Structures are given as C-alpha cells and as structure tokens.
Amino acid sequence: MIEKLTIIGIGLIGGSLARALRDAGYVGEVTGYGRSVGNLQQAVELGVIDRVEVSLADAVRNADMIVLALPVGCMGEILEQLAPVLADHAVVTDVGSVKASVVAAARAALKARFAHFVPGHPLAGTEQSGVAASQADLFRQRRVILTPESETDPAALDAVRAMWEAAGAQVATLSAADHDRILAASSHLPHMLAYNLMDLVVRHDDHRAILECAATGFRDTTRIAGGDPVMWRDICLANRDALAAVLRQYKDDLEALTAAIEKGDGEWLLETFTRAKHTRDTLNKKFGIQG
Amino acid sequence: MIEKLTIIGIGLIGGSLARALRDAGYVGEVTGYGRSVGNLQQAVELGVIDRVEVSLADAVRNADMIVLALPVGCMGEILEQLAPVLADHAVVTDVGSVKASVVAAARAALKARFAHFVPGHPLAGTEQSGVAASQADLFRQRRVILTPESETDPAALDAVRAMWEAAGAQVATLSAADHDRILAASSHLPHMLAYNLMDLVVRHDDHRAILECAATGFRDTTRIAGGDPVMWRDICLANRDALAAVLRQYKDDLEALTAAIEKGDGEWLLETFTRAKHTRDTLNKKFGIQG
C-alpha cells in the first residue's frame, strides 16, 4: 500500500497506473504534476488523480512513491529539478522505454539518493496518448521490466515491484543494457518499420490508391505508426546505438530477401517464410488469441 | 443469380465466397474441385459446397461461373487443363493477388475463350488458410478489384461484378499493371516486412527474450507473418518487378531513417514520424475503428 503517490506526467501510462492502483485499493492519495494545466484538470475531473500541485517541490514533498511517466527526453531535466526537493524516504521510479540513458541521468542528478531510484519500463501502451485514453487494466498480464543497478536499495526495488504487481503486471528484471538491446528489436524496430512504411506510402505517386487498397494486413502493420512522434523521437535518440544496430541487421536481411525475389529463388523464399511463420504461430498462444 | 457455380480450390477465399453467395441466396448448386480429398470432404461436411467432382472436366461441365481460388503459382497449370473442357457460356474468374501474370497465363491458355476470363482480386483474407477458417462475411465492405483487358466480354465482367456485390463486396476496376504496382506497396511489401522482422528475431541471439518482451505492437506488426508461405512465395515470384522496386525504395528510406538516428537528427525524425502519424490517423476513419 502506497500512502502518498505522486505521478509526474499524467498521460496514458501515468493515468492508467493511477487508475489501476486505485482500483486495487493500493494507494491513498494521488498527486499529479505536469506541464499542461488542461491535462491535469482533466485528470482530476476523470477521477484519475486527487489533487494537482503547480510546483514540483510541493508535488513531491510528502510522497512515498514518485513515478516519472514522461517521454525519455524529459527525464534528465526533471531529475535535476527533483534532486534538491526529494524527501529522504521517497522511492523514485520511471516508465521510460529506454533504460541506460535514464539510469545515467538519474545517477548524475540524484547522487547518493540514486539508491532510491528504480528504473522501470511497463511493456504496455496503445498508439494513443493522453489521460483520456488511460485505463485501469492497461497493465494486467503485461510485463514490467525493472533494471536495478548495483547501488539500488533492495527495499526500493521491492516497493516498485509490489506497486506494479498491484496494478496487475508481471515483473521481471534485466540489466539496462540487456533491456535496451532486447527492446530495440521487440519494440523500437517495429515502430521504425511502421513509420517508414507509412512514410513511403505518403510520398508514393500512387498514395491515394494505396490507401484505398489498404486491407487489414496494412492496417495492423502500420497501427503503431499512430504513436506519439515526440516520444518516439526521444526513444530513437536515447537508444541510438542498439536501435541503429538492429536496423542495419534488418536492412541486410531485407537485401537478402529482395535479392531472392529478383533471382526468383522460390526455395529460399519458401524456407524463410516457413521459418518465420512457425515462430509467429507460437506467439499466438502467448497472446491467447488467434493472430 | 448463378445457377451452377464451380470453385476450384476450397480454401479460405473459395470457401468464404461459397458461404457468402449461399447466404445471399445468389447461387443454386456449388461444386468443388481441388487437390486435397480431405479438404473437399470437410467442405461438404461444413455445408460450404454441395458436391465434389474428382475430374476437372466433370467439375466444370455445366458451370455458369468458375472461380479459380488457388495460389497464383497454380493458375497457369489449371488454366491449361481448363481450356479444352470449358463450356461455351461459362465465365471464368480468379482471386489471385497478382494480376499481370495470371492475365498472361489465361490469355495463352484460353485463346479465344480469354474474352470470358475476368481477372479478379478480393482484398480480404486473414493470416489463416483452409476451408475451416472460411466465413460468410469475409468480403463484406471489402474491396474487390477486377482488371479487365481490352478483349474482356462486358457481360462476363458484369456477371463477376454482380457475384462479388452479392457477396457484400465493393467492386472497382484497375489495369493489371496498376493493380500489381499498387498492391506491391499496400499488401505485398507489408507481408515482406513482417516475414523479415519475424525471421530476424528467430535468428537473433536474444530471440527468447525478444519473444518474451513482445507486446501488442510487435504482435500486430507481425500478424501477417502467419500467412501461408506457399501463397506468399508465389506472389513474390509473380510480382517480382513491382515488389522488388518498392522493397528497394523501402530500404533506401530505412537507410535515411537509420542515418538520422545515428546522427542524432531529432528534427528529421520528429518531422518524419509526424507526417507518417498524420496519414495513419486518417486511415482509422476508413477502418471505422480506433487504430
């Protein structure tokens, strides 16, 4: 149970976490802080948070748990502002999609207090953003990855783990570097492919006809191109090396696939598609649905 | 109304068409022909077709309409077999995902009878295959593209158009070349991207962790990698030039995106993602759903 929770950034993720913890009876008071007054007011009206503070110091003064639910590119600045006003007992965590850069920023900003910072990343979301899209069951059965460092206080780690479990999530730990390399392939790369496909179509001579002929395959493949451009720019910049490496691998593989098509190498194509399909089919079980 | 309909290949598409036309009361008797006896028996048991013939000549003898619902790579052979046994009044159409190669095969095989061949492509399907997956509403509100040639008999074109409209589809016409270039971008390219992503993950050192961390974005982006490998090999070989061209464009675009990430060019990334998202958002209206 968290007596006083402060969420910095009441968007899809921050708002959904507040809703989930309320529904679970796991939180006393929820304070919100953010840049957009309109968004904070909406969060109060929707009953997602109890109160708003317009100064960061006031927002975190009595907080037991502080969640940074901001685009990765904003983390450094907010951590700098947070350091001098943080209560001794407060645990701080974040929800950023990239971990090594956030860990570095937190270590630099928080210094000795870094032991109370638990880097985290819930593998959940939709292509929507904003508190209006938040939902209490967003994290149910979803994975949350925590990337504790050697300095991380075990009690702080336990507190953050318990919070996510109360929200319905399954918690796992990884090193920050492993997280960033794995997520580059499982999440960041698919987003780049969707944006790149959508942008190819926008600039194609036949773009109207292509959109008219878009069926469910195109729709599903490009759904995540509806994601927030600022958030994804930040992820690209923060996970630059791992993402560029897997993009180069993807491009090499696509070159081999294109060459097989140009050569008419049906055997290679059939073998590759069969291997890919086999592994994709095993994922359906994981998601508990057809396709 | 079609008195006698023969469907060659009772899979997802052929089976769904039979179901749709029955539900609409638009068909008298449906005869099935195919390679797999087990599949044909299942189609009879499911009530998808009325009867089975084991010789192609018997299957098409009295047919008013013959639908070739086979992988593109099988079209040439079946058209050659069909030519000598086709009744004078029969209209023939196909559902192939590539049109120029089917048109060429039909023209060569059917000769004067080519006027009664109407090339077609319903833009519908799922990543599943087989008659068990067929459904009467598969084509409802979906687009069907017909690609008539200069020789095509207008009455045959009208008959095929009316059949698809009875199945609930919206019919449009394009030239075969336009169809193949547009579908290379709207359908064939997304399938290649999904197969290529799935195959990268299969061969990745972290493949288990990547699959464990796969969230809804990864799931949706790779759904169509569950498609039938034989069908997609055939499409690649049949639409080789148009598909290779758009793959090369995609790869060039991905090179620019990767370079922007490596240079840390946040402005370029934000602009590109914003443009892509804007167009993707307009698609949600078309599909009548969120995302």
Interface residues (C-beta under 8 A of the other chain):
Chain A: L123 A124 G125 T126 E127 Q128 R142 R143 I145 A172 L174 D178 R181 I182 L183 A185 S186 S187 L189 P190 H191 M192 L193 A194 Y195 N196 L197 M198 D199 L200 V201 V202 H204 D206 A209 I210 L211 E212 C213 A214 A215 T216 G217 F218 R219 D220 T221 T222 R223 I224 A225 G226 G227 D228 P229 V230 W232 R233 C236 L237 R240 L243 A244 V246 L247 R248 Q249 Y250 K251 D253 L254 E255 L257 T258 A260 I261 E262 G264 G266 L269 L270 T272 F273 T274 R275 A276 K277 T279 R280 D281 T282 L283 N284 K286 F287 Q290 G291
Chain B: L123 A124 G125 T126 E127 Q128 R142 R143 I145 A172 L174 D178 R181 I182 L183 A185 S186 S187 L189 P190 H191 M192 L193 A194 Y195 N196 L197 M198 D199 L200 V201 V202 H204 D206 A209 I210 L211 E212 C213 A214 A215 T216 G217 F218 R219 D220 T221 T222 R223 I224 A225 G226 G227 D228 P229 V230 W232 R233 C236 L237 R240 L243 A244 V246 L247 R248 Q249 Y250 K251 D253 L254 E255 L257 T258 A260 I261 E262 G264 G266 L269 L270 T272 F273 T274 R275 A276 K277 T279 R280 D281 T282 L283 N284 K286 F287 Q290 G291
